[in-house]
Amino acid sequence: SGALLFSLYPLHFENVSWISGRTDLLAFIFAALSVLFFLRYLRDYKAGILILSAAGFGLSLLSKENAVLLPAVFILILLQKRPGQLEF
């Protein structure tokens, strides 16, 4: 279904068709993994998960400089967190 949607409305097609768009995809994948590991850390409070989140952030930052805004996402997540509410 994703391929059908992409064929009808190819938004940002250069990210998948040109080699220069590879950095955008890599940065997104690593940033998404970093956020997922951070959310898991907020649920479990295990240091290993936080290290994985930091590694994902580092790899995302090495892929593309736009990932420098990822700590702002973490801050927004922490501001939305209420005591006792960690169901994501």
N, C-alpha and C positions, 0 to 999 in steps of 0.2 A: 504494500500500500504506500510506503514511503517513496518507492521508485516511481509509482504512478503519479503521486503528488509532485515530485520533483520534475517529471517530464512535462507536466502541465504548467507549472510555475517555477522555473529554474532561478530562484533567488540565490544570489552569490554562487553562481555556477563555477566561478574561477577557483574557488577553494577546492573543488574536487577534480577539475579538469586540467588545471595548470600545476606544474611542480612548485611554482612559487607560492601557491596557496596552501601548501602542506604545513607551513608553520602555524597558520590559523587553526587548522584541525588538531595539530599536536598540542597547541596551547590550550585549546578548549578541553580536550580529553584529560590532560593533566590537571587543569583547574577544576573540572568537574569531579575528578577523583579526589582532589584535595578537599573540596567542600563536603563530599560524601564521607570521607574519613573524619573530618572535623565534626560533622553531625553525629557520627558514631562515637567519637570521643566524648561529646557532651552527654551521650546516653550511658556510656560504660566507664568513663574516667580511667582509661588505661593509657599509660605513657607510650606504649608501642604504637597505638593507633594515632596518637598525636605526632609521632615521628614520621609515620607514613603520610600524614597530611602535610607536614612540612616538606617532605621529599617531593610530593606531588606539586606543591607550590614552587619549589626550586626548579623542577623540571619544566613546569609551565613558564616560569620566568626565563629559563634558558631557551625555550622555544620562541617566545615572542615577548617583547617588552610591555605589551598591554596587560600582562598578568600582574603588573605592579599594583593594580587596583584591587586585587584579591583580598588583601587584609581589610579593606573597607567592607567587603562582603562579610567577612568574619565578625567585624565589629557590629554590623547591622544584625547579624544572627544573634550575637550576645545581647544586644539591646532589646530584641524581641523576646528573649528567653525570660520566662517568669519562674520564680522558685517553685519547684515541684512539677513543672510542666516541661517534660523532655520527650514527648511523644511526637516524633517526626514521621 
